[in-house]
Each structure stands twice: as C-alpha cells, then as structure tokens.
C-alpha cells in the first residue's frame, strides 16, 4: 500500500504525540471476519499505540449484554448487529469487517480529533456475524416446542376441570369471563417466569451449565415421552403432573368460585404446570439465553401465546356447545398416547439442535 511521505511521517509520529487509542474488540470464537479484523488491529497497534481489550460474545453472556448496551447507546438496533464490533475510545463504533485502509483513516481521524464520534459499518452485510436470537431457535423450532408444551395432557386436564367447576358454580354466561381470567393469569405467570429465568442466566458460567443440563434433559424427556406412547402410565413416566400433586391442584380449582378465586387458582396452577410442562419451555429459554435480543423477547411472547391456545380453544368449544366437559376429557384420554409421541419426537429434534449448538455448528 502506497502512502505519501507526509502521511508516513504522521503515522510514525502519532504514537509519540497523541495518547493511545482505547479499543474494545467484541468478537466471536470461530468467526472468520473477527479473525481477519483482529489481525489488522494487531498490525496497526504499533503505529497507533492501540490499547486493545478483547471480549468474546458467543459464550460470554456478560460480554454479549455489554455489546448490546453499546449498540443501544449509539442508537442502533442490537438485533441487527453482531461481530466483529469495535468501540473506539468509547466514542465511536465500528461494525463489521472493514478494510485496512479504512481502519487507518478512522484511527488517524480519531487520533487527531478528540471530539470525533461516529458510527462506521462495513460495505457488505455479509461481513458481520449477526447475533439475533439464538440461531438454532428458528420460528419452526419455536412453534414446534410451544406445540409440544401446549398439547401436554396436563394443560387439557386442568382446563377441563376448571370449566366443569365454573359451569357448576357460575353457569355458562360467566364461563368465558372466568376462562379469560384464568388463561390471562397463566400467560402472564409463564411469561414472567421466563423473563426471570433469562435474567438468572446472564452469568456466563450459569448459562453454560444450564445449557448443558437442558441438553441432557431434552434427550431424557424424548425417551420418556416416546416410551409413554408404547407403555403409558399416569404420573412420572412422562411430563405430566405427578400423582401426589393432583389432589392439591383439584382442591385449588374447586375453590375457584369467583373471578379473584379463578385468578388465584390460575396462579397456583401455573406452579403445578411448571414441573409437568417446563421441558419445552426450558429448552427454548436455554437457546434464547445464548443471545438475548428484542427478537428473543418476541419469541418468548409468541411461545406463551401458543402455549395457552388449547385452553382458549377448549373454552370456546364448550361455550359454543360443540362439546361438553366430559367429551373434552374423553378426547384427552383417547389421544393421550399420541400427544406423548408427538412431544417425544419434538424433544428429540430439539436435543439434536442443542447438541449442534454446543458443538458450534451454528456459529
């Protein structure tokens, strides 16, 4: 690369005259764009006195969150960003793989102008490894996991039991309002619990341990669900409410004779549902924990909408007189094995995706 004598003289003089430029380099392990950028920065360190602090974001949740906060500070959408990303002197952001000549121009300008603040991006979107919601968590995967959760026999049994109680104590006219209250509280409770778990997983060490445990659990749940299809037994054989908890759940629902009572019953039932239907939910949360963005929150919202949808359908069918509570219960019993088989196959697919992500095949 040819430089004019004056430019060469300035490059040699910069480290002596101007303070070192502080560089925070956000990169992803295995990202080829990051490797090339790192090589360029290393080569320019002597000329500009670069003080480089490297932060890996694929596996370090704290670094990833810090990078997202930097995007927000510059008024950028974190969901459209990724690595390599460089924060220069805490006043400019460089996104993507830039050419060496462009890095030289930017560093020279910042070294001679202490008030300069700007956003620099690569010319090609392919020059950045995006960090949207976890790459394995596609809409298809999300919907599949949510369906496996929503068709859980526990959900249908609880809804049928609630509707039977409401019809007996309040009549059909108030059934929809009570059903809406119950479903709304279940949705809010589950969504809030999901946010709480994601907040807990902001620590890198906890995230990696949790991800490993959930991967193993996905395989175990797949085996149990498929086994339930061939040899069904209520309770612990699959992801159903344990037998010893069912009397307590029925007692709570039986006391739901008013809207506040229904809301309280829904809150308690959400805790009963957690151990019997948390498998798919925790799998989705483990995927989101690897790269949490606004898109991830949207995924979480959509998941919970799908989760409560069977409850909505059951309530509408009974209200419209298309089926009775007893017929809903009979439908559940007649197809309970098929429910478990579908859930088991989805669990196994999720297990394979989790293993692939652990091996870095999606990075």
C-alpha positions as CSV (number, residue, x, y, z in Angstrom):
1,X,0.0,0.0,0.0
2,X,1.5,3.4,-1.1
3,X,1.4,6.4,1.2
4,X,2.6,9.9,0.6
5,X,5.8,10.9,2.6
6,X,3.7,13.3,4.8
7,X,1.3,10.5,5.7
8,X,4.1,8.1,6.5
9,X,5.7,10.8,8.7
10,X,2.4,11.4,10.5
11,X,1.9,7.6,11.1
12,X,5.3,7.4,12.7
13,X,4.7,10.5,14.8
14,X,1.3,9.7,16.1
15,X,2.3,7.3,18.9
16,X,4.7,9.9,20.2
17,X,2.3,12.9,20.1
18,X,-1.1,11.5,20.7
19,X,-2.4,9.3,23.6
20,X,-3.1,5.6,22.8
21,X,-6.5,4.8,21.3
22,X,-8.6,2.6,23.6
23,X,-10.2,-0.2,21.6
24,X,-12.8,-2.7,22.8
25,X,-13.0,-5.6,20.3
26,X,-16.1,-7.7,20.6
27,X,-15.6,-11.0,18.7
28,X,-17.0,-14.5,18.4
29,X,-14.9,-17.6,18.7
30,X,-14.6,-19.2,15.3
31,X,-15.9,-16.1,13.4
32,X,-13.7,-15.7,10.3
33,X,-14.4,-11.9,9.9
34,X,-13.3,-11.4,13.5
35,X,-10.1,-13.3,12.9
36,X,-9.2,-11.1,10.0
37,X,-10.1,-7.9,11.8
38,X,-8.0,-9.0,14.8
39,X,-5.0,-9.5,12.5
40,X,-5.4,-6.0,11.1
41,X,-5.7,-4.4,14.5
42,X,-2.6,-6.3,15.7
43,X,-0.7,-5.0,12.8
44,X,-1.8,-1.4,13.5
45,X,-1.1,-1.5,17.2
46,X,2.4,-0.2,17.0
47,X,1.6,2.7,14.7
48,X,-1.3,4.0,16.7
49,X,-0.5,2.7,20.2
50,X,-3.8,0.8,20.3
51,X,-4.7,-0.4,23.7
52,X,-6.9,-3.4,22.7
53,X,-9.3,-5.2,25.1
54,X,-10.8,-8.3,23.6
55,X,-14.2,-9.6,24.6
56,X,-15.7,-12.8,23.3
57,X,-19.5,-12.7,23.0
58,X,-20.6,-16.2,21.7
59,X,-20.1,-17.9,25.0
60,X,-19.8,-15.0,27.5
61,X,-23.3,-13.7,28.3
62,X,-21.9,-10.7,30.2
63,X,-19.8,-9.5,27.3
64,X,-22.7,-10.1,24.9
65,X,-25.0,-8.0,27.0
66,X,-22.4,-5.3,27.3
67,X,-22.1,-5.2,23.5
68,X,-25.9,-4.9,23.1
69,X,-25.9,-2.0,25.6
70,X,-23.2,-0.3,23.5
71,X,-25.4,-0.6,20.4
72,X,-28.3,1.0,22.3
73,X,-26.1,3.8,23.4
74,X,-25.3,4.6,19.8
75,X,-29.0,4.4,18.9
76,X,-28.6,1.1,17.0
77,X,-30.8,-2.0,17.0
78,X,-28.8,-4.8,18.8
79,X,-30.8,-7.4,16.8
80,X,-29.2,-6.1,13.6
81,X,-25.7,-6.1,14.9
82,X,-23.1,-8.7,15.6
83,X,-19.4,-9.3,15.4
84,X,-16.8,-8.0,14.8
85,X,-17.8,-4.9,16.7
86,X,-15.3,-2.3,17.9
87,X,-15.8,0.5,20.3
88,X,-13.1,3.2,19.7
89,X,-12.2,5.5,22.5
90,X,-15.7,5.0,23.9
91,X,-17.0,7.5,21.3
92,X,-17.3,5.6,18.0
93,X,-18.5,2.2,17.0
94,X,-17.1,0.1,14.1
95,X,-19.4,-2.7,12.9
96,X,-18.3,-5.5,10.6
97,X,-15.1,-6.2,8.7
98,X,-13.6,-3.0,7.3
99,X,-10.6,-2.8,5.0
100,X,-7.2,-2.0,6.5
101,X,-7.1,1.3,4.6
102,X,-10.4,2.3,6.2
103,X,-9.2,1.4,9.7
104,X,-6.1,3.6,9.1
105,X,-8.3,6.5,8.0
106,X,-10.6,6.1,11.1
107,X,-7.7,5.7,13.6
108,X,-5.9,8.7,12.1
109,X,-9.0,10.9,12.3
110,X,-9.7,9.9,15.9
111,X,-6.0,10.4,16.9
112,X,-6.1,14.0,15.6
113,X,-9.7,14.9,16.7
114,X,-10.6,14.1,20.3
115,X,-14.2,15.2,19.8
116,X,-14.9,12.9,16.8
117,X,-17.8,10.5,17.3
118,X,-19.3,8.3,14.6
119,X,-20.8,5.0,13.5
120,X,-18.8,3.1,10.9
121,X,-20.2,0.0,9.2
122,X,-18.8,-2.5,6.6
123,X,-19.9,-2.1,3.0
124,X,-21.4,-5.6,2.9
125,X,-23.9,-7.1,5.4
126,X,-22.1,-10.5,4.9
127,X,-19.1,-9.0,6.6
128,X,-20.8,-9.3,10.0
129,X,-21.8,-12.4,12.0
130,X,-25.2,-11.4,13.3
131,X,-26.3,-12.1,16.9
132,X,-30.0,-12.2,16.7
133,X,-32.0,-14.6,18.9
134,X,-30.1,-17.9,19.1
135,X,-29.5,-19.1,15.5
136,X,-31.0,-22.5,16.3
137,X,-34.2,-21.0,17.5
138,X,-36.0,-20.5,14.2
139,X,-39.7,-19.9,14.1
140,X,-40.2,-23.5,13.2
141,X,-38.3,-24.7,16.2
142,X,-40.1,-22.2,18.4
143,X,-43.6,-23.2,17.2
144,X,-42.7,-26.9,17.5
145,X,-41.6,-26.6,21.1
146,X,-44.6,-24.5,22.0
147,X,-47.0,-27.0,20.5
148,X,-45.3,-29.9,22.4
149,X,-45.9,-27.8,25.5
150,X,-49.4,-26.8,24.7
151,X,-50.7,-30.3,23.8
152,X,-49.5,-31.6,27.1
153,X,-52.3,-33.7,28.7
154,X,-51.8,-31.7,31.9
155,X,-53.0,-28.5,30.2
156,X,-56.1,-30.0,28.8
157,X,-57.0,-31.8,32.1
158,X,-56.6,-28.6,34.1
159,X,-58.8,-26.6,31.7
160,X,-61.5,-29.2,31.6
161,X,-61.5,-29.4,35.4
162,X,-61.7,-25.6,35.7
163,X,-64.6,-25.3,33.2
164,X,-66.5,-28.1,35.0
165,X,-66.2,-26.1,38.3
166,X,-67.2,-22.8,36.6
167,X,-70.2,-24.3,34.9
168,X,-71.4,-25.8,38.1
169,X,-70.9,-22.8,40.3
170,X,-71.3,-19.8,38.0
171,X,-73.2,-21.0,34.9
172,X,-72.4,-20.7,31.2
173,X,-72.8,-16.9,31.0
174,X,-69.8,-16.2,33.2
175,X,-67.7,-19.1,31.9
176,X,-66.0,-17.0,29.2
177,X,-65.0,-14.2,31.6
178,X,-63.7,-16.7,34.2
179,X,-61.9,-18.6,31.4
180,X,-60.3,-15.4,30.1
181,X,-59.1,-14.6,33.6
182,X,-57.6,-18.0,34.2
183,X,-55.9,-18.1,30.8
184,X,-54.6,-14.5,31.2
185,X,-53.1,-15.2,34.5
186,X,-51.5,-18.4,33.3
187,X,-50.0,-16.4,30.3
188,X,-48.6,-13.6,32.5
189,X,-47.2,-16.0,35.1
190,X,-45.4,-18.1,32.5
191,X,-44.1,-15.1,30.6
192,X,-42.8,-13.6,33.8
193,X,-41.2,-16.8,34.9
194,X,-39.4,-17.0,31.6
195,X,-38.1,-13.5,31.9
196,X,-36.9,-14.3,35.4
197,X,-35.0,-17.4,34.2
198,X,-33.4,-15.4,31.4
199,X,-32.3,-12.8,33.9
200,X,-30.8,-15.5,36.1
201,X,-28.9,-16.8,33.0
202,X,-27.0,-13.6,32.4
203,X,-24.0,-15.1,34.1
204,X,-21.7,-16.9,31.7
205,X,-20.9,-19.9,34.0
206,X,-24.5,-20.4,34.9
207,X,-25.6,-20.1,31.2
208,X,-23.2,-22.8,30.1
209,X,-24.1,-25.2,32.9
210,X,-27.8,-24.6,32.4
211,X,-27.4,-25.2,28.6
212,X,-25.6,-28.5,29.2
213,X,-28.2,-29.7,31.7
214,X,-31.1,-28.8,29.4
215,X,-29.4,-30.6,26.5
216,X,-29.2,-33.8,28.6
217,X,-32.8,-33.3,29.9
218,X,-34.1,-32.9,26.3
219,X,-32.8,-36.4,25.5
220,X,-34.2,-37.9,28.7
221,X,-37.6,-36.3,28.0
222,X,-37.6,-37.5,24.5
223,X,-37.1,-41.1,25.7
224,X,-39.7,-40.8,28.4
225,X,-42.3,-39.3,26.0
226,X,-41.8,-41.9,23.3
227,X,-41.8,-44.7,26.0
228,X,-45.2,-43.3,27.2
229,X,-46.6,-43.9,23.8
230,X,-45.8,-47.6,24.0
231,X,-46.3,-48.1,27.7
232,X,-48.4,-45.3,29.1
233,X,-48.7,-44.8,32.9
234,X,-50.0,-41.6,34.5
235,X,-47.6,-39.6,36.5
236,X,-43.8,-39.6,36.4
237,X,-43.5,-41.8,33.4
238,X,-43.8,-38.7,31.2
239,X,-44.1,-35.0,31.7
240,X,-47.4,-35.0,33.5
241,X,-48.4,-33.6,36.9
242,X,-47.1,-36.1,39.5
243,X,-49.9,-38.2,41.0
244,X,-49.3,-36.9,44.5
245,X,-49.8,-33.3,43.4
246,X,-53.1,-33.8,41.6
247,X,-55.4,-33.8,44.7
248,X,-53.9,-30.4,45.7
249,X,-54.5,-29.0,42.3
250,X,-58.1,-30.2,42.2
251,X,-58.7,-28.7,45.6
252,X,-57.4,-25.3,44.4
253,X,-59.6,-25.3,41.3
254,X,-62.7,-26.5,43.2
255,X,-62.5,-23.3,45.3
256,X,-62.4,-21.0,42.3
257,X,-66.0,-19.7,42.7
258,X,-65.3,-16.0,41.9
259,X,-63.0,-14.1,39.5
260,X,-60.4,-13.3,42.2
261,X,-60.6,-17.0,43.1
262,X,-60.1,-18.0,39.5
263,X,-57.1,-15.7,39.3
264,X,-55.6,-17.2,42.4
265,X,-56.3,-20.7,41.1
266,X,-54.5,-19.8,37.9
267,X,-51.5,-18.5,39.7
268,X,-51.2,-21.7,41.8
269,X,-51.9,-23.9,38.8
270,X,-49.1,-22.2,36.9
271,X,-46.8,-23.6,39.6
272,X,-48.3,-27.0,39.2
273,X,-47.9,-26.8,35.4
274,X,-44.3,-25.8,35.7
275,X,-42.9,-29.3,36.6
276,X,-45.1,-31.1,34.1
277,X,-44.7,-28.8,31.1
278,X,-41.4,-27.0,31.7
279,X,-39.4,-29.2,29.4
280,X,-40.0,-27.4,26.1
281,X,-40.1,-24.0,27.8
282,X,-36.7,-24.5,29.4
283,X,-35.2,-25.7,26.2
284,X,-36.4,-22.6,24.4
285,X,-35.1,-20.4,27.2
286,X,-31.7,-22.1,27.1
287,X,-31.5,-21.3,23.4
288,X,-32.5,-17.7,24.0
289,X,-30.0,-17.3,26.8
290,X,-27.2,-17.7,24.3
291,X,-28.1,-14.5,22.6
292,X,-30.9,-12.4,24.1
293,X,-32.3,-9.6,22.0
294,X,-35.6,-7.9,21.3
295,X,-36.4,-10.6,18.8
296,X,-35.8,-13.1,21.6
297,X,-38.4,-11.4,23.8
298,X,-40.8,-11.5,20.8
299,X,-40.2,-15.2,20.5
300,X,-40.9,-15.6,24.2
301,X,-44.2,-13.8,23.8
302,X,-45.2,-15.9,20.8
303,X,-44.3,-19.1,22.6
304,X,-46.7,-18.3,25.5
305,X,-49.5,-17.4,23.1
306,X,-49.2,-20.8,21.5
307,X,-49.0,-22.4,25.0
308,X,-52.3,-21.1,26.1
309,X,-54.1,-21.5,22.8
310,X,-55.5,-25.0,23.5
311,X,-57.1,-23.6,26.7
312,X,-58.7,-20.9,24.5
313,X,-60.0,-23.5,22.0
314,X,-61.4,-25.7,24.7
315,X,-63.2,-22.8,26.4
316,X,-64.7,-21.7,23.1
317,X,-65.8,-25.2,22.1
318,X,-67.6,-25.8,25.4
319,X,-69.2,-22.3,25.4
320,X,-70.4,-22.8,21.8
321,X,-72.0,-26.1,22.8
322,X,-69.8,-28.1,20.4
323,X,-68.7,-30.4,23.1
324,X,-69.2,-31.0,26.8
325,X,-66.6,-31.0,29.5
326,X,-66.9,-34.8,29.7
327,X,-66.3,-35.1,26.0
328,X,-63.2,-33.0,26.2
329,X,-61.9,-35.3,29.0
330,X,-62.7,-38.3,26.9
331,X,-60.9,-36.9,23.9
332,X,-57.9,-36.3,26.1
333,X,-57.9,-39.9,27.3
334,X,-58.4,-41.3,23.8
335,X,-55.4,-39.5,22.3
336,X,-53.1,-39.2,25.3
337,X,-50.5,-41.6,23.8
338,X,-50.4,-39.7,20.5
339,X,-49.8,-36.5,22.5
340,X,-46.8,-38.0,24.1
341,X,-45.5,-39.4,20.9
342,X,-45.6,-36.0,19.2
343,X,-44.0,-34.4,22.2
344,X,-41.2,-37.1,22.2
345,X,-40.3,-36.6,18.6
346,X,-40.2,-32.8,19.0
347,X,-38.0,-33.3,22.1
348,X,-35.6,-35.4,20.2
349,X,-35.3,-32.9,17.3
350,X,-34.6,-30.1,19.9
351,X,-32.0,-32.3,21.5
352,X,-30.2,-32.7,18.2
353,X,-30.3,-28.9,17.7
354,X,-28.9,-28.3,21.2
355,X,-26.1,-30.7,20.6
356,X,-25.3,-29.0,17.3
357,X,-25.2,-25.6,19.0
358,X,-22.9,-26.9,21.8
359,X,-20.5,-28.1,19.1
360,X,-20.5,-24.7,17.4
361,X,-22.1,-25.9,14.2
362,X,-24.4,-22.8,14.1
363,X,-21.7,-20.3,14.9
